[in-house]
C-alpha cells in the first residue's frame, strides 16, 4: 500500500500540512478529493434584532 487517494473534509490550516506529511513519509498520492459538505440552502438565519 504505497499509493493513496486522500479525501479532505473541512477548512483549516492542517489540510495542506497533512497531505505534505503523507507525501514526505513516502506514500504516492494519486488523488486529492475535497469532500467538504456544502449546504444546498442551509438553515434559516436568526431573526434580525430590533432595538
mmCIF entry with sequence, helices, sheets and N, C-alpha, C, O atoms, coordinates in Angstrom:
data_MODEL
# 
_entry.id   MODEL 
# 
_entity.id                         1 
_entity.type                       polymer 
_entity.pdbx_number_of_molecules   1 
# 
_entity_poly.entity_id                      1 
_entity_poly.type                           'polypeptide(L)' 
_entity_poly.nstd_linkage                   no 
_entity_poly.nstd_monomer                   no 
_entity_poly.pdbx_seq_one_letter_code       
;(UNK)(UNK)(UNK)(UNK)(UNK)(UNK)(UNK)(UNK)(UNK)(UNK)(UNK)(UNK)(UNK)(UNK)(UNK)(UNK)
(UNK)(UNK)(UNK)(UNK)(UNK)(UNK)(UNK)(UNK)(UNK)(UNK)(UNK)(UNK)(UNK)(UNK)(UNK)(UNK)
(UNK)(UNK)(UNK)(UNK)(UNK)(UNK)(UNK)(UNK)(UNK)(UNK)(UNK)(UNK)(UNK)(UNK)(UNK)(UNK)
(UNK)(UNK)(UNK)
;
_entity_poly.pdbx_seq_one_letter_code_can   XXXXXXXXXXXXXXXXXXXXXXXXXXXXXXXXXXXXXXXXXXXXXXXXXXX 
_entity_poly.pdbx_strand_id                 A 
# 
loop_
_entity_poly_seq.entity_id 
_entity_poly_seq.num 
_entity_poly_seq.mon_id 
_entity_poly_seq.hetero 
1 1  UNK n 
1 2  UNK n 
1 3  UNK n 
1 4  UNK n 
1 5  UNK n 
1 6  UNK n 
1 7  UNK n 
1 8  UNK n 
1 9  UNK n 
1 10 UNK n 
1 11 UNK n 
1 12 UNK n 
1 13 UNK n 
1 14 UNK n 
1 15 UNK n 
1 16 UNK n 
1 17 UNK n 
1 18 UNK n 
1 19 UNK n 
1 20 UNK n 
1 21 UNK n 
1 22 UNK n 
1 23 UNK n 
1 24 UNK n 
1 25 UNK n 
1 26 UNK n 
1 27 UNK n 
1 28 UNK n 
1 29 UNK n 
1 30 UNK n 
1 31 UNK n 
1 32 UNK n 
1 33 UNK n 
1 34 UNK n 
1 35 UNK n 
1 36 UNK n 
1 37 UNK n 
1 38 UNK n 
1 39 UNK n 
1 40 UNK n 
1 41 UNK n 
1 42 UNK n 
1 43 UNK n 
1 44 UNK n 
1 45 UNK n 
1 46 UNK n 
1 47 UNK n 
1 48 UNK n 
1 49 UNK n 
1 50 UNK n 
1 51 UNK n 
# 
_struct_asym.id          A 
_struct_asym.entity_id   1 
# 
_struct_conf.conf_type_id            HELX_P 
_struct_conf.id                      HELX_P1 
_struct_conf.pdbx_PDB_helix_id       AA1 
_struct_conf.beg_label_comp_id       UNK 
_struct_conf.beg_label_asym_id       A 
_struct_conf.beg_label_seq_id        14 
_struct_conf.pdbx_beg_PDB_ins_code   ? 
_struct_conf.end_label_comp_id       UNK 
_struct_conf.end_label_asym_id       A 
_struct_conf.end_label_seq_id        25 
_struct_conf.pdbx_end_PDB_ins_code   ? 
_struct_conf.beg_auth_comp_id        UNK 
_struct_conf.beg_auth_asym_id        A 
_struct_conf.beg_auth_seq_id         14 
_struct_conf.end_auth_comp_id        UNK 
_struct_conf.end_auth_asym_id        A 
_struct_conf.end_auth_seq_id         25 
_struct_conf.pdbx_PDB_helix_class    1 
_struct_conf.details                 ? 
_struct_conf.pdbx_PDB_helix_length   12 
# 
_struct_conf_type.id          HELX_P 
_struct_conf_type.criteria    ? 
_struct_conf_type.reference   ? 
# 
_struct_sheet.id               AA1 
_struct_sheet.type             ? 
_struct_sheet.number_strands   2 
_struct_sheet.details          ? 
# 
_struct_sheet_order.sheet_id     AA1 
_struct_sheet_order.range_id_1   1 
_struct_sheet_order.range_id_2   2 
_struct_sheet_order.offset       ? 
_struct_sheet_order.sense        parallel 
# 
loop_
_struct_sheet_range.sheet_id 
_struct_sheet_range.id 
_struct_sheet_range.beg_label_comp_id 
_struct_sheet_range.beg_label_asym_id 
_struct_sheet_range.beg_label_seq_id 
_struct_sheet_range.pdbx_beg_PDB_ins_code 
_struct_sheet_range.end_label_comp_id 
_struct_sheet_range.end_label_asym_id 
_struct_sheet_range.end_label_seq_id 
_struct_sheet_range.pdbx_end_PDB_ins_code 
_struct_sheet_range.beg_auth_comp_id 
_struct_sheet_range.beg_auth_asym_id 
_struct_sheet_range.beg_auth_seq_id 
_struct_sheet_range.end_auth_comp_id 
_struct_sheet_range.end_auth_asym_id 
_struct_sheet_range.end_auth_seq_id 
AA1 1 UNK A 3  ? UNK A 8  ? UNK A 3  UNK A 8  
AA1 2 UNK A 28 ? UNK A 34 ? UNK A 28 UNK A 34 
# 
loop_
_atom_site.group_PDB 
_atom_site.id 
_atom_site.type_symbol 
_atom_site.label_atom_id 
_atom_site.label_alt_id 
_atom_site.label_comp_id 
_atom_site.label_asym_id 
_atom_site.label_entity_id 
_atom_site.label_seq_id 
_atom_site.pdbx_PDB_ins_code 
_atom_site.Cartn_x 
_atom_site.Cartn_y 
_atom_site.Cartn_z 
_atom_site.occupancy 
_atom_site.B_iso_or_equiv 
_atom_site.pdbx_formal_charge 
_atom_site.auth_seq_id 
_atom_site.auth_comp_id 
_atom_site.auth_asym_id 
_atom_site.auth_atom_id 
_atom_site.pdbx_PDB_model_num 
ATOM 1   N N  . UNK A 1 1  ? 0.852   -1.179 0.000  1.00 0.00 ? 1  UNK A N  1 
ATOM 2   C CA . UNK A 1 1  ? 0.000   0.000  0.000  1.00 0.00 ? 1  UNK A CA 1 
ATOM 3   C C  . UNK A 1 1  ? 0.893   1.236  0.000  1.00 0.00 ? 1  UNK A C  1 
ATOM 4   O O  . UNK A 1 1  ? 1.205   1.791  1.053  1.00 0.00 ? 1  UNK A O  1 
ATOM 5   N N  . UNK A 1 2  ? 1.286   1.645  -1.158 1.00 0.00 ? 2  UNK A N  1 
ATOM 6   C CA . UNK A 1 2  ? 2.140   2.820  -1.270 1.00 0.00 ? 2  UNK A CA 1 
ATOM 7   C C  . UNK A 1 2  ? 1.454   3.986  -1.961 1.00 0.00 ? 2  UNK A C  1 
ATOM 8   O O  . UNK A 1 2  ? 1.945   5.113  -1.894 1.00 0.00 ? 2  UNK A O  1 
ATOM 9   N N  . UNK A 1 3  ? 0.319   3.738  -2.630 1.00 0.00 ? 3  UNK A N  1 
ATOM 10  C CA . UNK A 1 3  ? -0.393  4.834  -3.286 1.00 0.00 ? 3  UNK A CA 1 
ATOM 11  C C  . UNK A 1 3  ? -1.692  5.106  -2.532 1.00 0.00 ? 3  UNK A C  1 
ATOM 12  O O  . UNK A 1 3  ? -2.375  4.180  -2.094 1.00 0.00 ? 3  UNK A O  1 
ATOM 13  N N  . UNK A 1 4  ? -2.023  6.388  -2.387 1.00 0.00 ? 4  UNK A N  1 
ATOM 14  C CA . UNK A 1 4  ? -3.181  6.798  -1.600 1.00 0.00 ? 4  UNK A CA 1 
ATOM 15  C C  . UNK A 1 4  ? -4.091  7.716  -2.394 1.00 0.00 ? 4  UNK A C  1 
ATOM 16  O O  . UNK A 1 4  ? -3.651  8.436  -3.291 1.00 0.00 ? 4  UNK A O  1 
ATOM 17  N N  . UNK A 1 5  ? -5.372  7.675  -2.046 1.00 0.00 ? 5  UNK A N  1 
ATOM 18  C CA . UNK A 1 5  ? -6.350  8.651  -2.508 1.00 0.00 ? 5  UNK A CA 1 
ATOM 19  C C  . UNK A 1 5  ? -6.792  9.407  -1.269 1.00 0.00 ? 5  UNK A C  1 
ATOM 20  O O  . UNK A 1 5  ? -7.417  8.827  -0.381 1.00 0.00 ? 5  UNK A O  1 
ATOM 21  N N  . UNK A 1 6  ? -6.479  10.688 -1.194 1.00 0.00 ? 6  UNK A N  1 
ATOM 22  C CA . UNK A 1 6  ? -6.713  11.482 0.008  1.00 0.00 ? 6  UNK A CA 1 
ATOM 23  C C  . UNK A 1 6  ? -8.030  12.230 -0.140 1.00 0.00 ? 6  UNK A C  1 
ATOM 24  O O  . UNK A 1 6  ? -8.268  12.895 -1.148 1.00 0.00 ? 6  UNK A O  1 
ATOM 25  N N  . UNK A 1 7  ? -8.889  12.114 0.880  1.00 0.00 ? 7  UNK A N  1 
ATOM 26  C CA . UNK A 1 7  ? -10.144 12.854 0.921  1.00 0.00 ? 7  UNK A CA 1 
ATOM 27  C C  . UNK A 1 7  ? -10.065 13.852 2.064  1.00 0.00 ? 7  UNK A C  1 
ATOM 28  O O  . UNK A 1 7  ? -9.843  13.475 3.215  1.00 0.00 ? 7  UNK A O  1 
ATOM 29  N N  . UNK A 1 8  ? -10.246 15.121 1.743  1.00 0.00 ? 8  UNK A N  1 
ATOM 30  C CA . UNK A 1 8  ? -10.110 16.190 2.727  1.00 0.00 ? 8  UNK A CA 1 
ATOM 31  C C  . UNK A 1 8  ? -11.486 16.765 3.014  1.00 0.00 ? 8  UNK A C  1 
ATOM 32  O O  . UNK A 1 8  ? -12.252 17.063 2.097  1.00 0.00 ? 8  UNK A O  1 
ATOM 33  N N  . UNK A 1 9  ? -11.793 16.920 4.307  1.00 0.00 ? 9  UNK A N  1 
ATOM 34  C CA . UNK A 1 9  ? -13.093 17.436 4.712  1.00 0.00 ? 9  UNK A CA 1 
ATOM 35  C C  . UNK A 1 9  ? -12.893 18.613 5.650  1.00 0.00 ? 9  UNK A C  1 
ATOM 36  O O  . UNK A 1 9  ? -12.239 18.480 6.684  1.00 0.00 ? 9  UNK A O  1 
ATOM 37  N N  . UNK A 1 10 ? -13.450 19.763 5.300  1.00 0.00 ? 10 UNK A N  1 
ATOM 38  C CA . UNK A 1 10 ? -13.437 20.934 6.157  1.00 0.00 ? 10 UNK A CA 1 
ATOM 39  C C  . UNK A 1 10 ? -12.257 21.850 5.905  1.00 0.00 ? 10 UNK A C  1 
ATOM 40  O O  . UNK A 1 10 ? -11.211 21.410 5.429  1.00 0.00 ? 10 UNK A O  1 
ATOM 41  N N  . UNK A 1 11 ? -12.426 23.135 6.226  1.00 0.00 ? 11 UNK A N  1 
ATOM 42  C CA . UNK A 1 11 ? -11.338 24.093 6.068  1.00 0.00 ? 11 UNK A CA 1 
ATOM 43  C C  . UNK A 1 11 ? -10.389 24.049 7.261  1.00 0.00 ? 11 UNK A C  1 
ATOM 44  O O  . UNK A 1 11 ? -10.702 23.469 8.300  1.00 0.00 ? 11 UNK A O  1 
ATOM 45  N N  . UNK A 1 12 ? -9.246  24.661 7.096  1.00 0.00 ? 12 UNK A N  1 
ATOM 46  C CA . UNK A 1 12 ? -8.320  24.741 8.218  1.00 0.00 ? 12 UNK A CA 1 
ATOM 47  C C  . UNK A 1 12 ? -6.879  24.713 7.770  1.00 0.00 ? 12 UNK A C  1 
ATOM 48  O O  . UNK A 1 12 ? -6.579  24.385 6.623  1.00 0.00 ? 12 UNK A O  1 
ATOM 49  N N  . UNK A 1 13 ? -5.991  25.057 8.679  1.00 0.00 ? 13 UNK A N  1 
ATOM 50  C CA . UNK A 1 13 ? -4.571  25.112 8.329  1.00 0.00 ? 13 UNK A CA 1 
ATOM 51  C C  . UNK A 1 13 ? -3.931  23.737 8.203  1.00 0.00 ? 13 UNK A C  1 
ATOM 52  O O  . UNK A 1 13 ? -2.841  23.622 7.644  1.00 0.00 ? 13 UNK A O  1 
ATOM 53  N N  . UNK A 1 14 ? -4.579  22.692 8.706  1.00 0.00 ? 14 UNK A N  1 
ATOM 54  C CA . UNK A 1 14 ? -3.982  21.365 8.681  1.00 0.00 ? 14 UNK A CA 1 
ATOM 55  C C  . UNK A 1 14 ? -4.186  20.606 7.388  1.00 0.00 ? 14 UNK A C  1 
ATOM 56  O O  . UNK A 1 14 ? -3.648  19.510 7.227  1.00 0.00 ? 14 UNK A O  1 
ATOM 57  N N  . UNK A 1 15 ? -4.946  21.158 6.469  1.00 0.00 ? 15 UNK A N  1 
ATOM 58  C CA . UNK A 1 15 ? -5.232  20.450 5.216  1.00 0.00 ? 15 UNK A CA 1 
ATOM 59  C C  . UNK A 1 15 ? -3.964  20.188 4.419  1.00 0.00 ? 15 UNK A C  1 
ATOM 60  O O  . UNK A 1 15 ? -3.649  19.044 4.091  1.00 0.00 ? 15 UNK A O  1 
ATOM 61  N N  . UNK A 1 16 ? -3.247  21.251 4.114  1.00 0.00 ? 16 UNK A N  1 
ATOM 62  C CA . UNK A 1 16 ? -2.053  21.115 3.274  1.00 0.00 ? 16 UNK A CA 1 
ATOM 63  C C  . UNK A 1 16 ? -0.937  20.387 4.009  1.00 0.00 ? 16 UNK A C  1 
ATOM 64  O O  . UNK A 1 16 ? -0.220  19.586 3.410  1.00 0.00 ? 16 UNK A O  1 
ATOM 65  N N  . UNK A 1 17 ? -0.785  20.657 5.292  1.00 0.00 ? 17 UNK A N  1 
ATOM 66  C CA . UNK A 1 17 ? 0.305   20.028 6.034  1.00 0.00 ? 17 UNK A CA 1 
ATOM 67  C C  . UNK A 1 17 ? 0.089   18.527 6.173  1.00 0.00 ? 17 UNK A C  1 
ATOM 68  O O  . UNK A 1 17 ? 1.056   17.766 6.203  1.00 0.00 ? 17 UNK A O  1 
ATOM 69  N N  . UNK A 1 18 ? -1.162  18.089 6.258  1.00 0.00 ? 18 UNK A N  1 
ATOM 70  C CA . UNK A 1 18 ? -1.433  16.654 6.348  1.00 0.00 ? 18 UNK A CA 1 
ATOM 71  C C  . UNK A 1 18 ? -1.059  15.953 5.049  1.00 0.00 ? 18 UNK A C  1 
ATOM 72  O O  . UNK A 1 18 ? -0.457  14.880 5.070  1.00 0.00 ? 18 UNK A O  1 
ATOM 73  N N  . UNK A 1 19 ? -1.412  16.553 3.926  1.00 0.00 ? 19 UNK A N  1 
ATOM 74  C CA . UNK A 1 19 ? -1.071  15.965 2.626  1.00 0.00 ? 19 UNK A CA 1 
ATOM 75  C C  . UNK A 1 19 ? 0.437   15.978 2.422  1.00 0.00 ? 19 UNK A C  1 
ATOM 76  O O  . UNK A 1 19 ? 1.009   15.023 1.896  1.00 0.00 ? 19 UNK A O  1 
ATOM 77  N N  . UNK A 1 20 ? 1.074   17.059 2.839  1.00 0.00 ? 20 UNK A N  1 
ATOM 78  C CA . UNK A 1 20 ? 2.524   17.177 2.683  1.00 0.00 ? 20 UNK A CA 1 
ATOM 79  C C  . UNK A 1 20 ? 3.252   16.145 3.536  1.00 0.00 ? 20 UNK A C  1 
ATOM 80  O O  . UNK A 1 20 ? 4.253   15.575 3.102  1.00 0.00 ? 20 UNK A O  1 
ATOM 81  N N  . UNK A 1 21 ? 2.753   15.904 4.748  1.00 0.00 ? 21 UNK A N  1 
ATOM 82  C CA . UNK A 1 21 ? 3.414   14.927 5.617  1.00 0.00 ? 21 UNK A CA 1 
ATOM 83  C C  . UNK A 1 21 ? 3.250   13.508 5.081  1.00 0.00 ? 21 UNK A C  1 
ATOM 84  O O  . UNK A 1 21 ? 4.171   12.700 5.191  1.00 0.00 ? 21 UNK A O  1 
ATOM 85  N N  . UNK A 1 22 ? 2.090   13.193 4.504  1.00 0.00 ? 22 UNK A N  1 
ATOM 86  C CA . UNK A 1 22 ? 1.919   11.879 3.881  1.00 0.00 ? 22 UNK A CA 1 
ATOM 87  C C  . UNK A 1 22 ? 2.872   11.700 2.709  1.00 0.00 ? 22 UNK A C  1 
ATOM 88  O O  . UNK A 1 22 ? 3.406   10.613 2.490  1.00 0.00 ? 22 UNK A O  1 
ATOM 89  N N  . UNK A 1 23 ? 3.078   12.766 1.967  1.00 0.00 ? 23 UNK A N  1 
ATOM 90  C CA . UNK A 1 23 ? 3.989   12.716 0.828  1.00 0.00 ? 23 UNK A CA 1 
ATOM 91  C C  . UNK A 1 23 ? 5.434   12.548 1.295  1.00 0.00 ? 23 UNK A C  1 
ATOM 92  O O  . UNK A 1 23 ? 6.209   11.834 0.658  1.00 0.00 ? 23 UNK A O  1 
ATOM 93  N N  . UNK A 1 24 ? 5.801   13.194 2.397  1.00 0.00 ? 24 UNK A N  1 
ATOM 94  C CA . UNK A 1 24 ? 7.175   13.109 2.900  1.00 0.00 ? 24 UNK A CA 1 
ATOM 95  C C  . UNK A 1 24 ? 7.487   11.737 3.491  1.00 0.00 ? 24 UNK A C  1 
ATOM 96  O O  . UNK A 1 24 ? 8.641   11.308 3.483  1.00 0.00 ? 24 UNK A O  1 
ATOM 97  N N  . UNK A 1 25 ? 6.472   11.047 4.003  1.00 0.00 ? 25 UNK A N  1 
ATOM 98  C CA . UNK A 1 25 ? 6.682   9.720  4.579  1.00 0.00 ? 25 UNK A CA 1 
ATOM 99  C C  . UNK A 1 25 ? 7.045   8.717  3.497  1.00 0.00 ? 25 UNK A C  1 
ATOM 100 O O  . UNK A 1 25 ? 7.764   7.751  3.752  1.00 0.00 ? 25 UNK A O  1 
ATOM 101 N N  . UNK A 1 26 ? 6.546   8.947  2.288  1.00 0.00 ? 26 UNK A N  1 
ATOM 102 C CA . UNK A 1 26 ? 6.893   8.050  1.193  1.00 0.00 ? 26 UNK A CA 1 
ATOM 103 C C  . UNK A 1 26 ? 5.708   7.506  0.432  1.00 0.00 ? 26 UNK A C  1 
ATOM 104 O O  . UNK A 1 26 ? 5.874   6.707  -0.489 1.00 0.00 ? 26 UNK A O  1 
ATOM 105 N N  . UNK A 1 27 ? 4.505   7.931  0.807  1.00 0.00 ? 27 UNK A N  1 
ATOM 106 C CA . UNK A 1 27 ? 3.320   7.487  0.083  1.00 0.00 ? 27 UNK A CA 1 
ATOM 107 C C  . UNK A 1 27 ? 3.179   8.275  -1.216 1.00 0.00 ? 27 UNK A C  1 
ATOM 108 O O  . UNK A 1 27 ? 3.511   9.459  -1.275 1.00 0.00 ? 27 UNK A O  1 
ATOM 109 N N  . UNK A 1 28 ? 2.687   7.610  -2.249 1.00 0.00 ? 28 UNK A N  1 
ATOM 110 C CA . UNK A 1 28 ? 2.414   8.279  -3.513 1.00 0.00 ? 28 UNK A CA 1 
ATOM 111 C C  . UNK A 1 28 ? 0.934   8.647  -3.523 1.00 0.00 ? 28 UNK A C  1 
ATOM 112 O O  . UNK A 1 28 ? 0.073   7.770  -3.452 1.00 0.00 ? 28 UNK A O  1 
ATOM 113 N N  . UNK A 1 29 ? 0.639   9.939  -3.610 1.00 0.00 ? 29 UNK A N  1 
ATOM 114 C CA . UNK A 1 29 ? -0.735  10.417 -3.575 1.00 0.00 ? 29 UNK A CA 1 
ATOM 115 C C  . UNK A 1 29 ? -1.257  10.473 -5.005 1.00 0.00 ? 29 UNK A C  1 
ATOM 116 O O  . UNK A 1 29 ? -0.734  11.213 -5.839 1.00 0.00 ? 29 UNK A O  1 
ATOM 117 N N  . UNK A 1 30 ? -2.303  9.675  -5.283 1.00 0.00 ? 30 UNK A N  1 
ATOM 118 C CA . UNK A 1 30 ? -2.853  9.634  -6.637 1.00 0.00 ? 30 UNK A CA 1 
ATOM 119 C C  . UNK A 1 30 ? -3.922  10.695 -6.835 1.00 0.00 ? 30 UNK A C  1 
ATOM 120 O O  . UNK A 1 30 ? -3.934  11.367 -7.866 1.00 0.00 ? 30 UNK A O  1 
ATOM 121 N N  . UNK A 1 31 ? -4.821  10.860 -5.869 1.00 0.00 ? 31 UNK A N  1 
ATOM 122 C CA . UNK A 1 31 ? -5.905  11.841 -5.970 1.00 0.00 ? 31 UNK A CA 1 
ATOM 123 C C  . UNK A 1 31 ? -6.048  12.587 -4.660 1.00 0.00 ? 31 UNK A C  1 
ATOM 124 O O  . UNK A 1 31 ? -5.835  12.028 -3.584 1.00 0.00 ? 31 UNK A O  1 
ATOM 125 N N  . UNK A 1 32 ? -6.413  13.865 -4.763 1.00 0.00 ? 32 UNK A N  1 
ATOM 126 C CA . UNK A 1 32 ? -6.788  14.657 -3.595 1.00 0.00 ? 32 UNK A CA 1 
ATOM 127 C C  . UNK A 1 32 ? -8.209  15.138 -3.855 1.00 0.00 ? 32 UNK A C  1 
ATOM 128 O O  . UNK A 1 32 ? -8.448  15.916 -4.779 1.00 0.00 ? 32 UNK A O  1 
ATOM 129 N N  . UNK A 1 33 ? -9.152  14.673 -3.039 1.00 0.00 ? 33 UNK A N  1 
ATOM 130 C CA . UNK A 1 33 ? -10.561 14.985 -3.247 1.00 0.00 ? 33 UNK A CA 1 
ATOM 131 C C  . UNK A 1 33 ? -11.063 15.795 -2.062 1.00 0.00 ? 33 UNK A C  1 
ATOM 132 O O  . UNK A 1 33 ? -10.856 15.414 -0.910 1.00 0.00 ? 33 UNK A O  1 
ATOM 133 N N  . UNK A 1 34 ? -11.725 16.920 -2.348 1.00 0.00 ? 34 UNK A N  1 
ATOM 134 C CA . UNK A 1 34 ? -12.313 17.752 -1.304 1.00 0.00 ? 34 UNK A CA 1 
ATOM 135 C C  . UNK A 1 34 ? -13.760 17.321 -1.101 1.00 0.00 ? 34 UNK A C  1 
ATOM 136 O O  . UNK A 1 34 ? -14.585 17.487 -2.000 1.00 0.00 ? 34 UNK A O  1 
ATOM 137 N N  . UNK A 1 35 ? -14.079 16.773 0.063  1.00 0.00 ? 35 UNK A N  1 
ATOM 138 C CA . UNK A 1 35 ? -15.431 16.295 0.354  1.00 0.00 ? 35 UNK A CA 1 
ATOM 139 C C  . UNK A 1 35 ? -16.084 17.141 1.451  1.00 0.00 ? 35 UNK A C  1 
ATOM 140 O O  . UNK A 1 35 ? -16.847 16.625 2.267  1.00 0.00 ? 35 UNK A O  1 
ATOM 141 N N  . UNK A 1 36 ? -15.782 18.435 1.467  1.00 0.00 ? 36 UNK A N  1 
ATOM 142 C CA . UNK A 1 36 ? -16.371 19.334 2.448  1.00 0.00 ? 36 UNK A CA 1 
ATOM 143 C C  . UNK A 1 36 ? -17.869 19.450 2.183  1.00 0.00 ? 36 UNK A C  1 
ATOM 144 O O  . UNK A 1 36 ? -18.271 19.748 1.059  1.00 0.00 ? 36 UNK A O  1 
ATOM 145 N N  . UNK A 1 37 ? -18.705 19.220 3.201  1.00 0.00 ? 37 UNK A N  1 
ATOM 146 C CA . UNK A 1 37 ? -20.149 19.327 2.968  1.00 0.00 ? 37 UNK A CA 1 
ATOM 147 C C  . UNK A 1 37 ? -20.560 20.775 2.717  1.00 0.00 ? 37 UNK A C  1 
ATOM 148 O O  . UNK A 1 37 ? -20.228 21.668 3.496  1.00 0.00 ? 37 UNK A O  1 
ATOM 149 N N  . UNK A 1 38 ? -21.285 20.996 1.626  1.00 0.00 ? 38 UNK A N  1 
ATOM 150 C CA . UNK A 1 38 ? -21.752 22.329 1.262  1.00 0.00 ? 38 UNK A CA 1 
ATOM 151 C C  . UNK A 1 38 ? -23.279 22.318 1.334  1.00 0.00 ? 38 UNK A C  1 
ATOM 152 O O  . UNK A 1 38 ? -23.912 21.486 0.686  1.00 0.00 ? 38 UNK A O  1 
ATOM 153 N N  . UNK A 1 39 ? -23.890 23.233 2.117  1.00 0.00 ? 39 UNK A N  1 
ATOM 154 C CA . UNK A 1 39 ? -25.348 23.235 2.216  1.00 0.00 ? 39 UNK A CA 1 
ATOM 155 C C  . UNK A 1 39 ? -25.986 23.699 0.913  1.00 0.00 ? 39 UNK A C  1 
ATOM 156 O O  . UNK A 1 39 ? -25.482 24.610 0.256  1.00 0.00 ? 39 UNK A O  1 
ATOM 157 N N  . UNK A 1 40 ? -27.094 23.071 0.545  1.00 0.00 ? 40 UNK A N  1 
ATOM 158 C CA . UNK A 1 40 ? -27.799 23.452 -0.677 1.00 0.00 ? 40 UNK A CA 1 
ATOM 159 C C  . UNK A 1 40 ? -28.765 24.596 -0.424 1.00 0.00 ? 40 UNK A C  1 
ATOM 160 O O  . UNK A 1 40 ? -29.176 25.267 -1.370 1.00 0.00 ? 40 UNK A O  1 
ATOM 161 N N  . UNK A 1 41 ? -29.127 24.829 0.786  1.00 0.00 ? 41 UNK A N  1 
ATOM 162 C CA . UNK A 1 41 ? -29.867 26.024 1.165  1.00 0.00 ? 41 UNK A CA 1 
ATOM 163 C C  . UNK A 1 41 ? -29.549 26.372 2.610  1.00 0.00 ? 41 UNK A C  1 
ATOM 164 O O  . UNK A 1 41 ? -29.532 27.550 2.967  1.00 0.00 ? 41 UNK A O  1 
ATOM 165 N N  . UNK A 1 42 ? -29.304 25.405 3.421  1.00 0.00 ? 42 UNK A N  1 
ATOM 166 C CA . UNK A 1 42 ? -28.885 25.642 4.788  1.00 0.00 ? 42 UNK A CA 1 
ATOM 167 C C  . UNK A 1 42 ? -30.040 25.943 5.726  1.00 0.00 ? 42 UNK A C  1 
ATOM 168 O O  . UNK A 1 42 ? -31.210 25.897 5.346  1.00 0.00 ? 42 UNK A O  1 
ATOM 169 N N  . UNK A 1 43 ? -29.680 26.249 6.949  1.00 0.00 ? 43 UNK A N  1 
ATOM 170 C CA . UNK A 1 43 ? -30.672 26.571 7.964  1.00 0.00 ? 43 UNK A CA 1 
ATOM 171 C C  . UNK A 1 43 ? -31.120 28.019 7.800  1.00 0.00 ? 43 UNK A C  1 
ATOM 172 O O  . UNK A 1 43 ? -30.428 28.846 7.206  1.00 0.00 ? 43 UNK A O  1 
ATOM 173 N N  . UNK A 1 44 ? -32.293 28.294 8.343  1.00 0.00 ? 44 UNK A N  1 
ATOM 174 C CA . UNK A 1 44 ? -32.794 29.656 8.287  1.00 0.00 ? 44 UNK A CA 1 
ATOM 175 C C  . UNK A 1 44 ? -31.993 30.513 9.267  1.00 0.00 ? 44 UNK A C  1 
ATOM 176 O O  . UNK A 1 44 ? -31.779 30.097 10.406 1.00 0.00 ? 44 UNK A O  1 
ATOM 177 N N  . UNK A 1 45 ? -31.543 31.707 8.846  1.00 0.00 ? 45 UNK A N  1 
ATOM 178 C CA . UNK A 1 45 ? -30.764 32.551 9.756  1.00 0.00 ? 45 UNK A CA 1 
ATOM 179 C C  . UNK A 1 45 ? -31.650 33.112 10.872 1.00 0.00 ? 45 UNK A C  1 
ATOM 180 O O  . UNK A 1 45 ? -32.868 33.201 10.712 1.00 0.00 ? 45 UNK A O  1 
ATOM 181 N N  . UNK A 1 46 ? -31.041 33.490 12.002 1.00 0.00 ? 46 UNK A N  1 
ATOM 182 C CA . UNK A 1 46 ? -31.840 34.037 13.102 1.00 0.00 ? 46 UNK A CA 1 
ATOM 183 C C  . UNK A 1 46 ? -32.476 35.380 12.726 1.00 0.00 ? 46 UNK A C  1 
ATOM 184 O O  . UNK A 1 46 ? -32.019 36.079 11.821 1.00 0.00 ? 46 UNK A O  1 
ATOM 185 N N  . UNK A 1 47 ? -33.557 35.714 13.463 1.00 0.00 ? 47 UNK A N  1 
ATOM 186 C CA . UNK A 1 47 ? -34.262 36.967 13.172 1.00 0.00 ? 47 UNK A CA 1 
ATOM 187 C C  . UNK A 1 47 ? -33.352 38.157 13.451 1.00 0.00 ? 47 UNK A C  1 
ATOM 188 O O  . UNK A 1 47 ? -32.450 38.082 14.286 1.00 0.00 ? 47 UNK A O  1 
ATOM 189 N N  . UNK A 1 48 ? -33.599 39.248 12.748 1.00 0.00 ? 48 UNK A N  1 
ATOM 190 C CA . UNK A 1 48 ? -32.844 40.477 12.978 1.00 0.00 ? 48 UNK A CA 1 
ATOM 191 C C  . UNK A 1 48 ? -33.223 41.056 14.336 1.00 0.00 ? 48 UNK A C  1 
ATOM 192 O O  . UNK A 1 48 ? -34.374 40.957 14.762 1.00 0.00 ? 48 UNK A O  1 
ATOM 193 N N  . UNK A 1 49 ? -32.268 41.649 15.001 1.00 0.00 ? 49 UNK A N  1 
ATOM 194 C CA . UNK A 1 49 ? -32.501 42.231 16.319 1.00 0.00 ? 49 UNK A CA 1 
ATOM 195 C C  . UNK A 1 49 ? -33.174 43.592 16.169 1.00 0.00 ? 49 UNK A C  1 
ATOM 196 O O  . UNK A 1 49 ? -32.723 44.442 15.402 1.00 0.00 ? 49 UNK A O  1 
ATOM 197 N N  . UNK A 1 50 ? -34.255 43.781 16.910 1.00 0.00 ? 50 UNK A N  1 
ATOM 198 C CA . UNK A 1 50 ? -34.940 45.079 16.892 1.00 0.00 ? 50 UNK A CA 1 
ATOM 199 C C  . UNK A 1 50 ? -34.595 45.833 18.165 1.00 0.00 ? 50 UNK A C  1 
ATOM 200 O O  . UNK A 1 50 ? -34.697 45.299 19.270 1.00 0.00 ? 50 UNK A O  1 
ATOM 201 N N  . UNK A 1 51 ? -34.191 47.064 17.993 1.00 0.00 ? 51 UNK A N  1 
ATOM 202 C CA . UNK A 1 51 ? -33.801 47.865 19.161 1.00 0.00 ? 51 UNK A CA 1 
ATOM 203 C C  . UNK A 1 51 ? -34.836 48.922 19.436 1.00 0.00 ? 51 UNK A C  1 
ATOM 204 O O  . UNK A 1 51 ? -34.689 49.699 20.379 1.00 0.00 ? 51 UNK A O  1 
# 
